[in-house]
Amino acid sequence: MFQSANVSIFAGSGGQVFAQRMCKYMNKRLGSSEVIRFSEGNTFVRINESVRDRDVLLVQPIGMHSNDEFVEILFWMDAFKRANAHSCTLIMPYFGYGKGDKKDEPRVSIRARVCAECMELAGADRFVTMDLHAQQLQGFFKKPMDHLYATPMLAEVVKRIGTEDMVIVSPDAGYAKQARKFASMLHLPIAIGDKERVDHTENASILEVIGDVKDKNCLIVDDFTISGGTLVNLASSLVARGARSIQAMLSHNIISTAGVQKINASPIQTVYSTDTVYNPNIENEPKFKTISVAPMFAETIMRYYNCESVNDMFSQLPEPIVKAGFTLAGLTL
């Protein structure tokens, strides 16, 4: 039971579907607001109801339209603070600028740090996000953060599709730690792709696959895909090494239309992902299936206000969250 009646939930232009799913789980009403984009590119946001002395939750990923969604967050935070909201929590299911987490070449910006500082200066008091591109990104935020993981929900999907002769495949060494946690949760072996990226074209080459994949049902796991290039190249390498079948599982799916076409033409049978980003490119595409993690975010908020442990939720994902995650996304297995 959600104890706090002083919480108001609002959604930015990119978080409408996700926020509605959170509200359904929490039995709350979505607050009234609007976003107007003028012809020259300016963004205008307006709250259509009082938020004075209320704890405001804003649902907005930085995903398919990163720049617009990021700037919108700044304006929303400013609007809530000027309307005398008691606190502002940003529910940011996907942090697209998390990819810019380091200065790995001369004269470049650490974009994730810039974004984190701007959102805090604009008025964000707390953050809730999922599967950041790198764990150290949490250190860019001075305000409290709940960092959630898609793994428990995605593991429920794997249990339903079956794990016979399955091996978990990480696309590169950088994601191997997360892939190993996923494999350990399901008591499965792991293989690792040796990936090389030489530029910013979103294409990477798979040089080698470390681990036994011959006659195995391979499940590639990664945090996100844009072009689908890494998934397709790795799938080709797995086929060349005798893999029996190939599926993929992503924390976030921001794939382009060209990427969808690549996946459809590849040996990959199914791509499972969460709904952290609303992506119209995968609608009505039979190879793409989505499971909702909105109930996990909603449960996190409810436990926060009820002074209950959030960590306990991940040691054993409660069945109501699993059921709601499948139902809200219309996923049947």
C-alpha positions in Angstrom: 0.0 0.0 0.0 1.4 3.4 -1.0 1.2 5.6 2.0 2.1 9.0 0.6 -0.8 11.2 -0.6 1.5 14.1 -1.2 3.2 12.8 -4.3 2.3 14.1 -7.8 3.6 12.3 -10.9 4.2 14.1 -14.2 5.6 13.0 -17.5 7.8 14.8 -20.0 7.2 14.3 -23.7 9.4 11.1 -23.8 8.0 9.6 -20.6 4.3 9.5 -21.2 3.9 5.7 -21.7 6.3 4.8 -18.9 4.6 7.2 -16.5 1.1 5.9 -17.3 2.4 2.4 -16.5 3.9 3.6 -13.2 0.6 5.3 -12.3 -1.4 2.2 -13.1 0.8 0.1 -10.8 0.7 2.7 -8.0 -3.0 3.5 -8.5 -2.2 7.2 -8.9 -3.4 9.8 -11.4 -0.9 11.3 -13.9 -0.6 15.0 -13.4 -1.7 17.4 -16.1 1.0 19.2 -18.0 1.9 20.1 -21.6 5.0 20.6 -23.8 5.0 22.9 -26.9 7.8 22.9 -29.4 7.8 26.0 -31.5 8.8 26.0 -35.2 12.3 27.5 -34.6 13.1 24.7 -32.1 12.2 26.4 -28.7 10.6 24.2 -26.0 7.9 25.5 -23.7 6.6 23.5 -20.7 3.6 24.2 -18.5 2.2 22.5 -15.3 -1.6 22.6 -15.4 -2.2 22.1 -11.7 -0.9 23.2 -8.3 2.3 21.5 -7.0 2.8 23.7 -4.0 4.5 21.8 -1.1 4.1 18.5 -3.0 6.7 15.9 -3.7 6.9 15.9 -7.5 8.1 13.0 -9.7 9.0 13.8 -13.3 9.3 10.8 -15.6 11.6 11.6 -18.6 14.3 9.4 -20.2 17.1 10.9 -22.2 16.7 8.6 -25.2 15.4 8.9 -28.7 15.6 12.7 -28.8 18.4 13.3 -26.4 18.9 17.0 -26.7 15.2 18.0 -26.6 14.6 15.6 -23.7 17.5 16.9 -21.7 16.6 20.5 -22.2 13.0 19.7 -21.3 14.2 18.2 -18.0 15.9 21.5 -17.1 12.8 23.5 -17.9 10.5 21.1 -16.0 12.8 21.3 -12.9 12.8 25.1 -13.0 9.0 25.2 -13.4 8.4 22.9 -10.5 10.8 24.8 -8.2 9.2 28.2 -9.2 5.8 26.6 -8.5 7.0 25.9 -4.9 7.2 22.1 -5.1 8.5 20.6 -1.9 10.9 18.3 -3.8 11.6 17.2 -7.3 12.6 13.6 -8.1 13.7 12.8 -11.7 12.6 9.3 -12.9 15.1 8.9 -15.7 14.8 5.3 -16.9 17.5 5.8 -19.5 20.4 8.3 -19.4 21.5 8.6 -23.0 24.4 10.9 -22.3 25.8 8.3 -20.0 28.0 7.1 -23.0 30.0 10.3 -22.5 31.5 9.2 -19.2 35.2 9.8 -19.8 37.8 11.9 -21.5 39.4 9.2 -23.6 40.8 11.4 -26.4 42.1 15.0 -26.5 39.8 18.1 -26.4 36.4 16.3 -25.7 33.7 17.0 -23.2 32.8 14.6 -20.4 29.1 15.0 -21.4 27.6 12.9 -18.7 29.1 15.0 -15.9 27.9 18.2 -17.6 24.4 16.9 -17.8 24.4 15.6 -14.2 25.5 19.0 -12.9 22.9 20.9 -15.0 20.0 18.8 -13.9 21.0 19.3 -10.3 21.4 23.0 -10.7 18.0 23.2 -12.4 16.4 21.7 -9.2 16.5 17.9 -9.2 16.7 16.7 -5.6 16.9 13.0 -6.3 17.3 10.6 -9.3 16.0 7.1 -10.1 17.5 5.5 -13.2 18.3 2.0 -14.6 21.5 0.3 -15.9 23.8 3.3 -16.4 26.4 2.7 -19.1 29.1 2.6 -16.4 28.8 2.3 -12.6 31.1 5.2 -12.0 28.5 7.5 -13.5 26.8 7.5 -10.1 29.7 9.6 -8.9 28.9 12.4 -11.3 25.7 13.1 -9.2 25.9 14.9 -5.9 22.3 14.3 -5.1 20.9 10.9 -3.9 20.3 8.3 -6.7 18.5 4.9 -6.8 20.3 2.9 -9.5 18.0 0.0 -10.6 18.9 -3.1 -12.6 17.0 -4.7 -15.4 18.6 -8.1 -14.9 16.0 -9.5 -12.4 13.2 -8.8 -14.8 15.0 -10.0 -17.9 16.0 -13.1 -16.0 12.3 -13.9 -15.6 12.0 -13.8 -19.4 14.9 -16.2 -19.8 13.3 -18.7 -17.3 10.2 -18.7 -19.4 11.9 -19.2 -22.8 14.1 -22.0 -21.3 17.8 -22.3 -20.6 18.7 -25.7 -22.1 22.2 -25.6 -23.7 22.2 -21.9 -23.2 25.3 -19.7 -22.9 25.3 -16.0 -22.0 27.4 -13.9 -24.4 28.8 -10.5 -23.6 29.6 -8.4 -26.7 32.9 -7.2 -25.2 35.1 -7.3 -22.1 33.6 -4.0 -20.8 30.2 -5.6 -20.3 31.6 -9.0 -19.1 31.1 -8.2 -15.4 27.4 -7.5 -15.9 27.0 -10.5 -18.2 28.7 -12.7 -15.6 26.2 -11.6 -12.9 23.3 -12.4 -15.3 24.8 -15.8 -16.1 25.4 -16.5 -12.3 21.7 -15.7 -11.6 20.6 -18.3 -14.1 23.5 -20.8 -13.4 24.7 -20.6 -17.0 28.1 -20.4 -18.7 29.4 -17.3 -20.3 31.3 -16.4 -23.5 32.8 -13.0 -24.3 33.2 -11.2 -27.7 36.5 -9.3 -28.4 35.2 -6.1 -29.9 37.1 -3.3 -31.4 35.7 0.2 -32.0 38.0 2.6 -34.0 35.7 5.6 -34.5 32.3 7.2 -33.6 30.3 5.6 -36.5 28.4 3.2 -34.1 30.0 0.2 -35.8 32.3 -2.2 -34.1 34.2 -5.3 -35.3 34.1 -8.6 -33.5 37.7 -10.0 -33.6 37.2 -13.2 -31.6 34.8 -15.0 -29.3 36.2 -16.3 -26.0 34.3 -19.4 -24.8 32.5 -22.5 -26.1 29.4 -21.6 -28.2 29.4 -24.7 -30.6 25.9 -26.3 -30.6 24.8 -23.8 -27.9 21.7 -21.6 -27.7 23.4 -18.2 -27.4 21.9 -15.2 -25.6 23.7 -12.0 -26.2 23.2 -9.4 -23.4 24.1 -5.7 -23.6 22.9 -2.4 -22.1 21.6 -0.9 -25.3 21.9 -0.8 -29.1 21.5 2.1 -31.6 22.6 0.7 -35.0 22.4 -3.0 -34.2 25.8 -3.4 -35.6 27.5 -5.0 -32.6 24.6 -7.5 -32.2 24.6 -8.5 -35.9 28.4 -8.8 -36.2 28.6 -10.8 -33.0 25.7 -13.0 -34.2 27.6 -13.7 -37.4 30.7 -14.7 -35.4 28.7 -17.0 -33.3 27.1 -18.7 -36.3 30.6 -19.2 -37.8 31.6 -20.9 -34.6 28.7 -23.3 -34.7 26.0 -21.7 -32.5 22.7 -23.4 -32.7 20.5 -20.4 -32.1 20.9 -16.7 -31.2 18.8 -14.3 -29.2 19.6 -10.9 -27.7 18.5 -9.2 -24.5 18.9 -5.4 -23.8 18.4 -3.2 -20.8 17.4 -0.3 -23.2 16.4 -0.3 -26.9 17.0 2.9 -28.9 17.6 1.1 -32.2 17.2 3.1 -35.4 15.0 2.0 -38.3 18.2 1.0 -40.2 19.2 -1.1 -37.2 15.8 -2.9 -37.2 16.4 -3.8 -40.8 19.9 -5.2 -39.9 18.4 -7.3 -37.1 15.6 -8.6 -39.4 18.2 -9.7 -41.9 20.5 -11.3 -39.3 20.5 -14.8 -37.7 19.2 -13.2 -34.5 15.8 -14.8 -33.7 14.5 -12.4 -31.0 15.6 -9.2 -29.3 14.1 -8.8 -25.8 14.3 -5.4 -24.2 12.7 -3.2 -21.5 10.5 -0.2 -22.0 12.8 2.4 -20.5 12.6 4.3 -23.8 9.5 4.4 -26.0 10.8 3.4 -29.4 8.3 3.5 -32.3 10.9 1.8 -34.5 10.2 -1.6 -33.0 6.4 -1.5 -33.0 4.8 -4.3 -34.9 8.3 -5.9 -35.5 7.9 -9.6 -34.7 11.6 -10.0 -33.8 11.4 -7.4 -31.0 9.6 -8.1 -27.7 9.4 -5.7 -24.8 8.9 -6.2 -21.0 7.9 -3.3 -18.8 10.1 -2.2 -15.9 7.8 0.6 -14.9 6.5 -1.5 -12.0 10.1 -1.8 -10.7 10.4 2.0 -10.7 6.9 2.4 -9.1 7.8 -0.1 -6.4 11.0 1.7 -5.7 9.2 5.0 -5.2 6.6 3.3 -3.0 9.2 1.6 -0.8 11.1 4.9 -0.5 8.1 6.7 0.9 7.1 3.7 3.0 10.6 3.6 4.5 11.2 0.1 3.2 14.3 -1.6 1.7 14.7 -1.2 -2.0 17.6 -3.7 -2.1 15.4 -6.5 -0.9 13.4 -6.2 -4.0 16.3 -7.3 -6.2 17.3 -10.3 -4.1 14.0 -11.9 -5.0 11.8 -9.9 -7.4 8.2 -10.0 -6.1 5.7 -11.8 -8.3 3.3 -8.8 -8.5 6.1 -6.8 -10.2 6.9 -9.7 -12.6 3.3 -10.2 -13.5 2.7 -6.4 -14.0 5.8 -6.1 -16.1 4.6 -8.8 -18.5 1.0 -7.6 -18.5 1.6 -3.9 -19.0 3.9 -4.6 -22.0 1.5 -7.2 -23.4 4.3 -9.8 -23.4 3.2 -13.4 -23.4 5.7 -16.3 -23.2 
